Amino acid sequence: MKIYDREGGPHPTRVRIVLAEKKLEDQIEFVSVDLIGAQQKQSSFLAMNPIGKVPVLVLNDGTIISESTAITEYFDNLDGNPTLTGKTPREKGLIHMMQRRAEMMLIDAVDDYFHYGTPGLGAALRPWRMPDWSGAKEWGQRRGAYAVQNMAYFNNILEKQPFLAIDAFSMPDITLFAGLLFAQLAGLPIDPKLTALAAWRSRVSEIPCVKNRSGQAPLPEDIARMSA
Ligand SMILES: N[C@@H](CCC(=O)N[C@@H](CS)C(=O)NCC(=O)O)C(=O)O
């Protein structure tokens, strides 16, 4: 199987945590996509994934699966023993409820902030990012404020329970963790008053599949190019 992604990107990080948890890393050939160079917007990549984003999973029979939630479902169910996406209808319901919220209320809003409210990945991507829309920057900043406001929602949940959806670590914990890494990188750290969220993040960062994987931080060369 092949995965097209970029080490350290928030969504690639989600999938790499899943691969570590499911012990599937050695079955994957990673293909690095130069996001700052806008390789994901070139026709050869768009033929594979028309939304022009990584990660993309290509199975050995040529089947293409994009969207990190879908890729997580695929890997988690491959061995018939799902540990991240729920075993029972109740667990699956709770997990997908919180998964949607972690995306909609945090990681997607941070993405909008990063790409519109800040210089984002830079000049090569601007043609795909509404460069002439005069309200874009202000809208991006509002999306950042929305993400920050929503951190309190997740904090409230984590005051009452150890993980976001069920009693154990599951898919939305991965999404929230990656979303908070992205937020921090974009300049939106957790408010120190949100102690339950911060404590949960420390605990999650010690879980083996999170701790022992590559890809938590963007590649040094990408950081240098982003700030150039
Ligand atoms: N909904 C997608 C989002 C993927 C996404 O936003 N990927 C980012 C990297 S973390 C990307 O490809 N950004 C480059 C771009 O937007 O052009 C998923 O869950 O996989």
PDBQT file of the ligand as one rigid body, heavy atoms in Angstrom, charges set to zero:
ROOT
HETATM    1  N1  LIG A 301     -10.395  16.488   5.200  1.00  0.00    +0.000 N 
HETATM    2  C1  LIG A 301      -9.054  16.098   4.821  1.00  0.00    +0.000 C 
HETATM    3  C2  LIG A 301      -8.132  17.285   5.047  1.00  0.00    +0.000 C 
HETATM    4  C3  LIG A 301      -6.753  17.055   4.496  1.00  0.00    +0.000 C 
HETATM    5  C4  LIG A 301      -5.870  18.305   4.572  1.00  0.00    +0.000 C 
HETATM    6  O1  LIG A 301      -6.325  19.418   4.849  1.00  0.00    +0.000 OA
HETATM    7  N2  LIG A 301      -4.574  18.094   4.311  1.00  0.00    +0.000 N 
HETATM    8  C5  LIG A 301      -3.623  19.173   4.308  1.00  0.00    +0.000 C 
HETATM    9  C6  LIG A 301      -2.313  18.703   4.960  1.00  0.00    +0.000 C 
HETATM   10  S1  LIG A 301      -2.523  18.451   6.678  1.00  0.00    +0.000 SA
HETATM   11  C7  LIG A 301      -3.262  19.549   2.888  1.00  0.00    +0.000 C 
HETATM   12  O2  LIG A 301      -3.175  18.696   2.026  1.00  0.00    +0.000 OA
HETATM   13  N3  LIG A 301      -3.034  20.858   2.662  1.00  0.00    +0.000 N 
HETATM   14  C8  LIG A 301      -2.579  21.374   1.428  1.00  0.00    +0.000 C 
HETATM   15  C9  LIG A 301      -3.609  22.215   0.724  1.00  0.00    +0.000 C 
HETATM   16  O3  LIG A 301      -4.661  22.529   1.302  1.00  0.00    +0.000 OA
HETATM   17  O4  LIG A 301      -3.342  22.560  -0.413  1.00  0.00    +0.000 OA
HETATM   18  C10 LIG A 301      -8.625  14.868   5.623  1.00  0.00    +0.000 C 
HETATM   19  O5  LIG A 301      -9.276  14.585   6.640  1.00  0.00    +0.000 OA
HETATM   20  O6  LIG A 301      -7.700  14.147   5.246  1.00  0.00    +0.000 OA
ENDROOT
TORSDOF 0
